[in-house]
Amino acid sequence: MSSRPRVPGALVALVALFTAGYLAPYLLPTVVGRLSAGLGLTPSQAGLVGSVLLLGSSCAGFTLAARGERIGPRRAARAGLVAMAVGYGSAAATDLVPLVVAGAVLGGLGSGTATAVAAAGIAGQRDPHRASTLGLLSVSATAGALYLTLPHLAGGHAPPLLAIACAAALVWPLTGRLPSATRGNREAAPAGPLPHRRAGAVLAGGILCWSLAQNALWGVSGRIGLTQAGLSEVTVGAVFAVALGAGLVGVTAAGALGSRLGRAVPIGGGTVLIAGCVLLSSSAGDLASFATGEILWNALYPVVLSYLLGLAASLDPRGRWAVLVGAASSLGVACGPVTGSLLSEGAGYPGMGTTLCALLLLVAVPMTAVARHVSGRPLVPGSVRRRGGAAGAVLAGTAAATPPTVPQMGATEQEVTPIPVPVGRRRLAKSAFRLARPSDRG
């Protein structure tokens, strides 16, 4: 009875930590735009500052993938939140570009630390997809509220950075619900080398390119609305808020859908639809096309991301692949703003959109293949007959009142371990073999 209330409390802390860590990437368009307007930076320079910020986040994730268990979730989370508050707060308090960059890097390290702790904790939950869905719901709602609020505050680069710093300060009290060490998790989770290395490496490389394409457009979306579509900052902020609200609806639908469609269809099909939205948004010339592209895109993006995070969490119960894939995503996010700025300056916004669309279509193939491979082969009647005879096929095809020891239709096919049988001069008699019973030991 005493251990039950800890699970919801820890989940709330993980969701809050996830929200704080992901808030900087979600607010990237307004951060880059405010840096350009408030500090007199060119679009490329402002995008580079945003990339440096997110690069610090990625570095923290890769570092904690190997050392997170030694530090402990509570200590690492608190260190990350302190770095966020100090880094973003100091960057907001000065107009000197070197100090702003230094504060952004420190804040990015804190964001990456918070995200890594949250990702590892979510991977250890009983339903990682549901937990990551809750985190995306929380960060989408928070970012949407800020997009409605920030345009009405003072100009300059300080308001969005202060908002992220305040979010870190608000999450700090919840870190007391996190475990101080991972000793119990180590005992529960299987130890050993990193499992599914090939699938995990392909997924990490794919999500790096996937996130780069997403954030290349996201980093310049504000400028597309202001310059190409001719909208005001208030209108662009309202569009972003509605788009993030659509993201809430999409994530809610993904949480309700769960694993009914598996992971391959949402990841592959969703990425193809996102590629079309990127084309529409990058070529927008008025409010209707800009709003349609941004809203549809933001409705699909967190849905696919939730399945990608759930897929990474399923590769390793200790959360190592979840942290590594999250860090690879942060690396792609970090390269996004400068990539979008360079592509838009060299080929224009429509040319940038075409390039990113092609990249998304290419990367959808390996990520879908990983989702199909990790999910396992579906159990079909033929395989049941080969393994369990005709009676097994009948039982597997009956959904009602099927005991849990009998595999059902659509379940992942179980591996069969071969048992060596001695042959040659010493042949075992048939009486040496008998059925295993629950009472048998050893």
Disulfide bonds with the S-S distance in Angstrom:
none
